Structure formats: C-alpha cells, structure tokens
C-alpha cells in the first residue's frame, strides 16, 4: 500500500518540509497548526494495532500483492480499496494544508 502511493507521500512530505522551512524563525499559530495536522495525516495508518493482530482480520488477506496491478477479490479487495482511498485523501489533504500554511507565511 505504501509503495503504491509513494509519489503522493513524497509530494505531501515535500510540501510539509517546504512549509516548515518557510516557518523557520517565524511565529504563526495558524500555519503551525496546519503543518501539525498535515504531519498527522501523512503518518496515519489505515489499521490500528489491535485490529492488525487479529487472526480473523489477517485471514482476509489471501493473496500477496507485489504490484498495484495485481488483482484481488472479495473482502481483501474491499479492505484494500478503503485503505487506498483513505491514504490518497490523507496525502492530498496534507499537501494542501502544508501549501496553504506556506502561503500564509
């Protein structure tokens, strides 16, 4: 999952780093809050530790995917699609927040 969205993650991370660099030596509570929220979004994982440790949850994943083009079916596909949508949205929002924060500095 991470490797499938690596370019999106890189773009969001760069935007955060650029915003942090622009923030250096400045005080702007609003921009700082946006940067902090962006960091939380890129660090958020799609499943918590308790769920990841459940055998019933792990049994959903029957096929290993080494490429984004590998097709999966059933519940595995549903879970992976939900994760992908969440990650894609989080990275986009993080990038947007960081860019907005930078524009306010």
C-alpha positions as CSV (number, residue, x, y, z in Angstrom):
1,X,0.0,0.0,0.0
2,X,2.8,2.4,0.9
3,X,4.7,1.8,-2.3
4,X,1.6,2.3,-4.5
5,X,1.2,5.9,-3.2
6,X,4.8,6.7,-2.7
7,X,4.8,9.6,-5.2
8,X,1.8,11.1,-3.3
9,X,3.6,10.6,0.0
10,X,6.7,12.3,-1.4
11,X,4.7,15.3,-2.6
12,X,2.9,15.7,0.7
13,X,6.2,15.4,2.6
14,X,8.0,17.9,0.4
15,X,5.1,20.4,0.9
16,X,5.4,19.9,4.7
17,X,9.1,20.4,4.6
18,X,8.8,23.5,2.5
19,X,6.2,24.9,4.8
20,X,8.4,24.1,7.8
21,X,11.4,25.8,6.1
22,X,9.3,28.9,5.4
23,X,8.1,28.9,9.0
24,X,11.7,28.9,10.5
25,X,12.1,31.9,12.8
26,X,8.5,33.0,12.4
27,X,5.5,32.8,14.6
28,X,2.2,32.0,13.0
29,X,-0.1,29.8,15.1
30,X,-2.5,29.1,12.2
31,X,0.3,28.0,9.9
32,X,1.9,25.9,12.6
33,X,-1.5,24.2,13.3
34,X,-1.9,23.4,9.6
35,X,1.6,21.9,9.4
36,X,1.0,19.8,12.5
37,X,-2.3,18.5,11.0
38,X,-0.5,17.7,7.7
39,X,2.1,15.7,9.6
40,X,-0.6,13.7,11.4
41,X,-2.4,12.9,8.1
42,X,0.8,11.5,6.4
43,X,1.6,9.4,9.5
44,X,-1.9,7.9,9.9
45,X,-2.1,4.2,9.2
46,X,-5.2,2.6,7.9
47,X,-5.5,-0.1,10.6
48,X,-4.8,0.0,14.3
49,X,-2.5,-2.4,16.2
50,X,-5.4,-4.3,17.8
51,X,-7.1,-5.0,14.5
52,X,-3.8,-5.9,12.8
53,X,-3.2,-8.5,15.5
54,X,-6.5,-10.4,15.0
55,X,-6.3,-13.7,13.2
56,X,-9.7,-13.2,11.7
57,X,-8.6,-9.9,10.2
58,X,-5.4,-11.3,8.8
59,X,-7.3,-14.2,7.3
60,X,-8.9,-11.7,4.9
61,X,-5.6,-11.3,3.1
62,X,-5.2,-14.4,1.0
63,X,-3.2,-13.1,-1.9
64,X,0.1,-11.2,-1.7
65,X,0.2,-8.1,-3.9
66,X,3.7,-7.1,-5.1
67,X,2.3,-4.8,-7.7
68,X,-0.7,-2.3,-7.7
69,X,-2.0,-4.1,-10.8
70,X,-2.3,-7.5,-9.1
71,X,-6.0,-8.2,-8.8
72,X,-7.6,-9.4,-5.5
73,X,-11.2,-10.3,-4.8
74,X,-13.8,-10.3,-2.1
75,X,-13.2,-8.8,1.3
76,X,-9.5,-8.3,0.7
77,X,-10.3,-6.1,-2.3
78,X,-12.8,-4.1,-0.2
79,X,-10.4,-3.5,2.7
80,X,-7.6,-2.6,0.4
81,X,-9.8,-0.2,-1.6
82,X,-10.9,1.5,1.6
83,X,-7.3,1.8,2.8
84,X,-6.2,3.2,-0.6
85,X,-9.0,5.8,-0.6
86,X,-8.1,6.9,3.0
87,X,-4.4,7.2,2.2
88,X,-4.9,9.0,-1.0
89,X,-7.3,11.5,0.7
90,X,-4.9,12.0,3.6
91,X,-1.9,12.7,1.4
92,X,-3.9,15.1,-0.7
93,X,-5.2,17.0,2.3
94,X,-1.8,17.0,4.0
95,X,-0.2,18.5,0.8
96,X,-3.0,21.1,0.6
97,X,-2.7,22.1,4.2
98,X,1.1,22.4,4.0
99,X,0.8,24.6,0.9
100,X,-1.8,26.7,2.5
101,X,0.3,27.1,5.6
102,X,3.3,28.1,3.5
103,X,1.3,30.7,1.6
104,X,0.4,32.4,4.9
105,X,4.0,32.9,5.8
